[in-house]
Every structure is written in C-alpha cells, then in structure tokens.
Amino acid sequence: MSAEENKAIARRHWDAWNTGNVAILHEIASADYVFHDSGGRVVRGTPGGAIPRFRAAFPDLHFVLEDVFAEGDKVVVRWTAHGTHRGDFELVRHIPPTGKQVTWFGIDIYHFRGGKIVEGWRSMDRLGLLQQLGVVPTAG
C-alpha cells in the first residue's frame, strides 16, 4: 500500500471515533492488532473498546485531525478532541459527569502491513484533560 492509501485508512480510524461506528475498526485493523496507550497499557486484538466508553462520557465527542504524515509503513496523526463531559468516565479513576466542555490533544502513530493497521501508539494530554475536568489541580 502507498503512504497515501495508509493515510486514508488512518483517517477512517478517526471516522470510527467521530461516529461511534466501531465496525470500521474491524475493517481496517488486523486481528493481531497491538495498541500502546500513553498510560503504559498494551491492548491486543481488534481495537475499539475505548470508543463506546469515551462516547458515553462525552456524547458530543469530536476529533479534528490537525496533521497527517506518512513515511513508509507508518502514519502519524496529530489530533484535537472536543467534548462535553456528560457521563461517567474512567481515566486514572472514576470521574462522575461534570458538565464541563473540554479540549485535549494527542498524537497517534500507526504501523501498517498489508493495508491494515497492525500496531498503534497514542500519546495524549491526560493531565490537561484531568485538570479541565477538575480532578487534578492546575499549577500555581
């Protein structure tokens, strides 16, 4: 697959997040997919478990792709997320709904093989999100 084709597949990954359609991920990720999150967790198997949890906590969740770069069999996506915290949320600990509108950002790196995503790494602004939700105090 070309770098441009891989970028298109990476964009579909974010279509799944923006629509809540987890089935998209079953089409674009390999069965032996491995995901590494910024909290040090490694998840194996078809991705998508986090989408329903995030969308339940932030029903108006929307991701904007700020940059999409590709080199060889890797694609990097820099994104910004926006949403209103209206449901229970688990990130470090249980967070009941706050009603707060939040914005956070991150970068994902995808490794492709045979037109499928086989591995992903995410680094996101967990601290900024937790501070906006009022769970962690801001400095100063």
Secondary structure by P-SEA (a helix, b strand, c coil): ccaaaaaaaaaaaaaaaaaccaaaaaaccccbbbbbcccccccccccccaaaaaaaacccbbbbbcbbbbcccbbbbbbbbbbbcccccccccccccccccccccbbbbbbbccccccbbbbbcaaaaaaaaaccccccc
